Amino acid sequence: MVKTRYFYFIDLLRWFAAMGVLIHHYSAHFLKANIDIQDSKIFNLIIDNAIIGSYGVWFFWCISGFVFAYILTNTKLTLYNFSIKRFSRLYPLHFVTLLIVALLEIFSFIKFGNYQIGSNIYDFYHFILNLFFISEWGLQDGYSFNNVIWSVSIEIPVYFFFFFIMFFIKKNHLMYMLILLIFSMLLLHSDFYHYQLKSCFFFFILGSFLYFFCLKFQKYVRFFIIVSILGIISCPAFFMLENIEPFKKFKDFIPTTLILFSSLILFAFFIEDKFYKIGKNISFLGNASYAIYLVHLPLQIILLILSNLGMFEIKIFYSLNVFLLFLLAVNIVGIFSYKYFENPARKFIFNYLNTKK
């Protein structure tokens, strides 16, 4: 197999993960519980299963583990360069969306006497936690401001822990990742420490293990494409199995998400060389995934404010067409955000900090 410098289809999976979270939040913030859309069976099916979209956060972590395993074994990065690459990539858009959400919710409270996302916390203390990217480090009292950033916040310490792991592991990566994967799985099912950090670490290590697994067996392209497809199409059966009464008590031990995430990553890896040009042509979706993930909540807050101002009724969101239009709008904003703000800001900050070393 030709050495792949950029995994376009792996990166595209980030877009699918972001869209899953987006659909989940559309249902949570725009629709009432147990609503029945009379004129659209498709929309009902999507909304009834919107909770599955929340798994996109775990999938993000898994993809990150895969990508970082590749980066840290194929490039020579100092801790300083690694740090400023992460900072310049993640912080600018986080900072802007944090300010936008803060201003929008302040306006909402002054105008209407309530916040649009009432389950979030909006105070100075949690603003500072968000400002320093530590909103999910155990210091918080709950989700706050642009709350989707919690998953990125908790991923940051895992980045650096993994950096040091890879610094000391020079060979037999697959074996060490398997040991770490087993350890992290046992840790995940224990009562020790913070669940979100444990789950982030587990899925991150799963992604790293999958990278070294793919590298080890990269010549068996057709076999693993078939295996991955079978894994993907079998997942609905596993989801159904989790909800059958005799199996509910064993739900935590049915490896549905592991099979789904692993199959998707294997499929994306093994089709990369064959469909490389296609992947490159749609790379803008993967590039925009972080922006899509961060901007969708501010856009929802804006729409909720406009609804409260009487510009339209909230019921317009009970429509498949409006749902699809919203997804399209968020994608367009995300793509433009990446191209005209996120990427230029990343390059500027990285170059500036690199020259200041």
C-alpha positions in Angstrom: 0.0 0.0 0.0 1.2 3.5 -0.9 2.0 5.4 2.2 -0.9 7.8 2.9 0.1 11.3 4.0 -3.5 12.4 4.7 -6.4 10.2 5.5 -9.2 12.0 3.7 -11.9 9.4 4.4 -10.9 9.2 8.1 -11.2 13.0 8.3 -14.6 12.7 6.5 -15.7 10.6 9.5 -15.3 13.7 11.6 -18.0 15.3 9.5 -20.4 12.4 10.1 -19.7 12.6 13.9 -20.4 16.4 13.9 -23.6 15.8 11.9 -24.7 13.2 14.5 -24.3 15.7 17.3 -26.0 18.4 15.2 -29.1 16.2 14.7 -29.2 15.3 18.4 -29.2 18.9 19.4 -31.8 19.9 16.8 -34.1 17.4 18.5 -33.1 18.5 22.0 -33.5 22.3 21.4 -36.1 22.7 18.8 -38.6 19.9 19.3 -40.8 19.0 22.2 -40.5 15.5 23.8 -42.4 12.7 22.0 -43.5 15.0 19.2 -45.1 13.2 16.2 -44.5 14.7 12.8 -47.7 13.6 11.0 -46.6 14.3 7.5 -43.1 12.7 7.5 -42.2 9.2 8.5 -38.6 9.9 7.5 -38.4 12.8 9.9 -40.0 10.8 12.7 -37.5 8.1 12.2 -34.6 10.6 12.3 -35.9 12.3 15.4 -36.8 9.1 17.2 -33.2 8.0 16.9 -31.6 11.4 17.3 -30.1 10.3 20.6 -27.7 8.0 18.6 -26.2 11.2 17.3 -24.8 12.0 20.7 -22.4 9.0 20.2 -20.6 11.3 17.7 -18.7 12.8 20.6 -17.2 9.3 21.4 -16.5 8.9 17.7 -14.6 12.2 17.6 -12.3 10.9 20.3 -11.8 7.6 18.4 -10.9 9.4 15.2 -8.5 11.7 17.1 -6.7 8.7 18.5 -6.2 7.2 15.0 -4.9 10.5 13.6 -2.6 11.3 16.5 -1.1 7.8 16.4 -0.3 8.5 12.8 1.1 11.9 13.4 3.2 11.0 16.4 4.8 8.0 14.7 5.5 9.8 11.4 6.6 13.3 12.4 9.2 14.6 14.9 7.3 17.0 17.1 8.7 18.7 20.2 6.3 19.3 23.1 6.3 23.0 22.3 5.4 22.5 18.6 2.8 19.9 19.5 1.3 22.4 22.0 1.1 25.4 19.7 -0.3 23.2 16.9 -3.1 22.2 19.2 -3.7 25.7 20.6 -3.7 27.4 17.1 -6.1 24.7 15.8 -8.6 24.6 18.6 -8.6 27.9 20.5 -9.5 30.7 18.1 -12.9 29.4 17.1 -13.6 28.3 20.6 -12.9 31.8 21.9 -15.1 33.5 19.3 -18.1 31.1 19.8 -17.7 31.5 23.6 -18.1 35.3 23.3 -21.0 34.9 20.8 -22.9 32.6 23.1 -22.2 34.8 26.1 -23.5 37.9 24.4 -26.5 36.1 22.9 -27.6 34.7 26.2 -27.0 37.9 28.1 -29.3 39.6 25.5 -31.9 36.9 26.0 -31.9 37.2 29.7 -32.3 41.0 29.6 -35.0 40.8 26.9 -37.0 37.8 28.0 -35.9 37.1 31.6 -34.5 33.6 30.7 -31.7 31.9 28.8 -32.4 30.1 25.5 -30.5 27.0 26.6 -31.7 27.0 30.1 -29.8 23.9 31.2 -26.5 25.7 30.7 -24.7 27.7 33.4 -23.9 31.3 32.5 -21.7 32.9 35.2 -18.3 34.5 35.5 -16.7 31.5 37.1 -17.7 29.1 34.3 -16.8 31.8 31.7 -13.3 31.7 33.1 -13.3 27.8 33.0 -14.3 28.1 29.3 -11.8 30.8 28.7 -8.9 28.6 29.8 -10.3 25.5 28.1 -10.9 23.6 31.3 -14.7 23.5 31.4 -14.8 19.7 31.9 -11.8 19.1 34.1 -13.9 18.4 37.3 -14.0 22.1 38.4 -17.5 22.8 36.8 -21.0 22.6 38.2 -22.5 21.5 34.9 -22.4 22.3 31.2 -22.0 26.0 30.4 -22.0 28.5 27.5 -21.2 26.8 24.2 -21.5 23.5 26.0 -20.3 21.3 23.1 -16.8 22.4 23.8 -16.8 20.1 26.9 -15.7 17.2 24.8 -12.7 19.1 23.3 -11.8 20.4 26.8 -11.6 16.9 28.2 -9.7 15.6 25.2 -6.8 18.1 25.8 -5.2 16.3 28.8 -5.6 13.0 26.9 -3.6 14.6 24.0 -0.7 15.3 26.2 -0.8 12.1 28.1 -0.8 10.2 24.7 2.1 12.4 23.5 4.3 11.2 26.4 3.1 7.6 25.9 4.3 7.7 22.3 7.5 9.4 23.4 8.5 6.3 25.3 7.1 3.7 23.0 9.4 3.2 20.1 8.3 -0.2 18.8 5.7 -2.9 19.2 3.0 -0.2 19.1 0.2 -2.6 18.4 0.9 -4.7 21.4 1.3 -1.7 23.7 -1.9 -0.2 22.4 -3.8 -3.5 23.0 -2.6 -3.5 26.6 -3.6 0.1 27.1 -7.0 -0.6 25.4 -7.7 -3.5 27.8 -6.6 -1.4 30.8 -8.7 1.6 29.7 -11.7 -0.7 29.2 -11.4 -2.1 32.8 -11.0 1.5 34.0 -14.1 2.6 32.1 -16.2 0.0 33.9 -14.8 0.9 37.3 -16.1 3.6 39.7 -12.7 5.3 39.7 -12.6 9.0 38.9 -14.4 11.0 36.2 -16.5 9.0 33.7 -16.1 11.4 30.8 -12.3 11.4 31.1 -12.3 7.6 31.3 -14.5 7.3 28.2 -12.4 9.8 26.3 -9.2 7.9 27.1 -10.8 4.6 26.2 -12.1 5.7 22.7 -8.9 7.7 22.0 -6.8 4.5 22.7 -9.3 2.5 20.6 -8.6 4.8 17.7 -4.8 4.6 18.2 -5.0 0.8 18.4 -7.0 0.7 15.1 -4.3 2.8 13.4 -1.6 0.3 14.3 -4.0 -2.6 13.5 -4.6 -1.2 10.0 -0.9 -0.6 9.5 -0.2 -4.2 10.5 -2.7 -5.7 8.1 -2.7 -3.1 5.4 -2.2 -5.5 2.5 -5.5 -7.3 3.2 -7.5 -4.6 1.6 -10.5 -6.6 0.2 -10.8 -8.8 3.2 -11.1 -5.9 5.7 -13.4 -3.9 3.4 -15.8 -6.9 3.5 -15.4 -7.3 7.2 -16.0 -3.6 7.9 -19.1 -3.6 5.7 -20.5 -6.6 7.6 -19.7 -4.9 10.9 -21.5 -1.7 9.9 -24.7 -3.5 8.6 -24.8 -5.7 11.7 -25.0 -2.7 14.1 -28.8 -2.1 13.9 -29.2 -5.7 15.1 -26.9 -5.0 18.0 -28.8 -1.8 18.9 -32.1 -3.8 18.9 -30.5 -6.5 21.0 -29.6 -3.9 23.6 -33.3 -3.1 24.0 -34.6 -6.6 24.3 -35.6 -7.3 27.9 -33.4 -10.4 28.7 -30.3 -8.6 27.3 -30.9 -5.1 28.9 -29.0 -6.1 32.0 -26.0 -7.0 29.8 -26.2 -3.8 27.7 -22.8 -2.5 28.9 -21.2 -5.6 27.6 -22.7 -5.6 24.1 -19.9 -4.0 22.0 -22.2 -2.1 19.6 -20.3 1.1 19.6 -16.9 -0.7 19.4 -18.1 -2.7 16.3 -19.6 0.4 14.7 -16.6 2.8 15.3 -14.0 0.1 14.4 -15.9 -0.9 11.2 -16.3 2.7 10.0 -12.6 3.4 10.6 -11.4 0.2 9.0 -13.7 0.9 5.9 -12.4 4.5 5.6 -8.8 3.4 5.9 -8.9 0.5 3.4 -10.8 2.5 0.7 -8.4 5.4 0.9 -6.0 4.4 -1.8 -8.7 3.3 -4.2 -10.8 6.5 -3.9 -8.1 8.9 -2.9 -9.1 11.6 -5.5 -12.7 11.5 -4.4 -11.6 11.8 -0.7 -9.5 14.8 -1.6 -12.3 16.5 -3.5 -14.7 16.3 -0.5 -12.0 17.1 2.1 -13.7 20.4 2.7 -16.3 18.6 4.8 -13.8 17.0 7.1 -11.9 20.3 7.4 -15.1 22.1 8.4 -16.2 19.5 11.0 -14.8 21.4 14.0 -16.4 24.6 12.9 -19.7 22.8 12.3 -19.5 21.3 15.7 -18.8 24.6 17.4 -21.1 27.0 15.5 -24.3 25.0 15.5 -25.3 25.9 19.1 -24.8 29.7 18.6 -26.9 29.4 15.4 -29.6 27.5 17.4 -29.6 30.2 20.1 -30.0 32.9 17.4 -33.0 31.1 15.9 -34.6 30.6 19.3 -34.2 34.3 20.1 -35.7 35.3 16.7 -38.7 32.9 17.5 -39.1 34.6 20.9 -39.1 38.0 19.1 -42.1 36.8 17.2 -40.5 36.5 13.8 -41.7 33.0 13.4 -43.2 30.2 15.4 -41.1 27.4 16.9 -43.3 24.9 15.1 -41.6 25.7 11.8 -38.8 23.3 13.0 -41.3 20.4 13.0 -40.7 20.1 9.3 -38.3 17.8 7.4 -37.6 20.6 4.9 -36.7 23.1 7.7 -34.5 20.4 9.3 -32.6 19.8 6.1 -32.3 23.6 5.5 -30.8 24.0 9.0 -28.3 21.3 8.4 -27.3 22.9 5.1 -27.1 26.3 6.7 -24.8 25.1 9.5 -22.6 23.3 6.9 -22.3 26.5 4.8 -21.4 28.6 7.9 -18.9 25.9 9.0 -17.2 25.7 5.6 -16.9 29.5 5.4 -15.7 29.7 9.0 -13.0 27.2 8.3 -11.8 28.9 5.1 -12.0 32.5 6.1 -11.4 32.5 9.9 -10.3 29.2 11.4 -7.6 28.2 9.0 -6.1 31.7 8.6 -6.1 32.2 12.4 -4.4 28.8 12.9 -1.6 29.7 10.4 -1.2 33.2 11.9 -1.0 32.0 15.5 1.2 29.0 14.8 3.7 31.1 12.8 3.7 33.9 15.4 4.3 31.5 18.3 6.9 29.6 16.3 9.0 32.7 15.7 8.7 33.7 19.3 10.3 30.5 20.6 
